[in-house]
Amino acid sequence: MQDYQFVDGTRLSSVIEALIFASPEPISEEKICEIIAKGEENLGLEVDAIEPFVEKLNQRYEENGLAFNIEHVAGGYTFSTKKRFEPWLSIFQHESAYRKLSQSAIETLAIVAYKQPITKPEVDDIRGVDSGYMLRQLLEKVLIEVSGRLDAPGKPLLYRTTKHFLKHFGINSIDELPKPREIEEILKDDDMAEHRQFLFDRQLELKELQETAEDEDATETAMSLIEAVEKIDEDEVPDLDGYTADVLQLNDEEESDEDDEISEELENESDNIQENLEDESTKKEEK
């Protein structure tokens, strides 16, 4: 379909762009056609004609290097920043508390998403704990809503996910959620098994490297001791290879004889001193 021009010169593509931009929630093709038909009854815009216009708009954004485009999520069109700009946006833009979910909240939300419509007692039974607080948190975040009451004693409330849930996770319907068996298949996939084996092998290699490093440290210490001994001056260590037992014993006897001679000389010297003292004493008495 050609880009229709209204009386005031406005192009149809610009009107579609403006409606998508102004809508706080993803706007469907039906809603766009309904609004345009009210302003231009003779246009006869079909629902199938919206997608080609959106594609042309996105092509224009890409050609001009703009940071955003139009995406189809939750059954409608909405503007979104391109993913390649995420690193820069993450520097200053933090997720609000509205988007943050605790592990318990995610667990509860997953149960509702896969089992909906579901009652609180059923959620409690699956989780094994009371889920009242988590369900209230999800209701406040508009991720789930009450869809009615179960036709059973007590008429418990039924919970289901909302359109905002689809927008939050970037999907168009619950059917796009991975099936539990698909998750199991992914975990059992040969590629995943090879990946786990790869990680296991790397862990073993790291452990072996660590043990080898420890052995090398011990060897290095032993070699250091050997080198230290080898560096000792040979003159400081007597060479005993050429000595026999007799020679060693003879040396001991020679050292003993030398000690006896010294002792005898000391004794003789002491006797001489004593005799001199006695003579001096005798002379004094005679006088």
Secondary structure, DSSP 8 states (H G I E B T S, - for coil): ----B-TTS-BHHHHHHHHHHH-SS-B-HHHHHHHHHHH-TTS---GGGHHHHHHHHHHHHHHTT-SEEEEEETTEEEEEE-GGGHHHHHHH----TTT---HHHHHHHHHHHHH-SEEHHHHHHHHSS--HHHHHHHHHTTSEEEEEE-SSTT--EEEEE-HHHHHHHT-SSGGGS--HHHHHHHHH-HHHHHHHHHHHHHHHHHHHHHHHHHHHHHHHHHHHHHHHHHTS-GGGS---TT--HHHHHHHHHHHHHHHHHHHHHHHHHHHHHHHHHHHHHHHHHH-
